[in-house]
Amino acid sequence: MTSMLSMHRFKLVGLLVAANTGLLLHLMAGEIKPVALWDWLDIAGEGGSAVLLLVWIGLLLKSRPAGFVTNLLFFGLGCLFFSLFMDTVDEFIALPDAVSWDGWLESGPMPVGFVLMTLGIFHWHREQLAINEQMRNRERLFREHRQFDKVTPLGDANYLRAQLQLALNEAAENRQPVSLIMLDMDSFSRINREYGHAEGDRLLQVLTQLLLLNLRQHDLLCRLAGDRFVVILPHTGERQAQVLAGELRDAVRCLAYKSSRHGERIELSASVMALMARDEDTETLLERLHIGLARARQSLMVQHA
């Protein structure tokens, strides 16, 4: 705050010089009134208001960088302060009747100050609207980032549902297909049990990068839960989704992942399910995906039995 105030030191010096110049003019042209003639009510009202304006000026200059809006607000407050300060000085110093410039010093800067303050507040208002819009965008981004998974750089289940609903709405509006792939790691609990959860988290991070490398730029990969991932495929029919699902399954199977403990390769495989969205909501679509994956795994187990 001190460094911010130092940026405006020339403004403060100028205001001090102007106030002292007005005081000196009064002292040279007039004489100090007897204490009995002092109007304490006017002194308190006008002097107190001048002090408050100095406080406002200090707060303004401590909180804002130099610029057009700051200058308008400062010079507006400065004019109001100068007028009130001259009014206060007039309570202590009596001027001859021939002197008329004191009225200009007391009243002239006041309307100028109000005009400058009005312009400054108007531009400050526009500036604040722009700042508020940026803050709303940052808040929206922050809330969105709260829906990201803590282990992988992927969206979590809530983010998946929100993005899936957007994709379904867009697909319905543009009459374009949208498909999903669900990928579930086989026997991932065994890896956590034998190698530890830290190794499991590291493996999930590697798998995330592997899957992203095998997806198109407009596809969206999310971590649904645990070792289960879902890919949203915009503008993609079911046949093409099945091809992409097979490629993801093969990529996982061919991954030469080495454990951090002894460097041995951990054999990996994944079950995948691909389908195209119908005229259904998000939860129904995800439920159908879960059921389809469970049936595919059961069928695979029967074949291996």
Secondary structure, DSSP 8 states (H G I E B T S, - for coil): -HHHHHTTHHHHHHHHHHHHHHHHHHHHHSEE--GGG--HHHHHHHHHHHHHHHHHHHHHHHHS-SSHHHHHHHHHHHHHHHHHHHHHHHTTEE--TT--HHHHHHHTHHHHHHHHHHHHHHHHHHHHHHHHHHHHHHHHHHHHHTTB-SSSSSB-HHHHHHHHHHHHHHHHHHT--EEEEEEEETTHHHHHHHH-HHHHHHHHHHHHHHHHHTS-TT-EEEEEETTEEEEEEET--HHHHHHHHHHHHHHHHT---B-TTT--B----EEEEEEE--S--HHHHHHHHHHHHHHHHHHHHHHH-
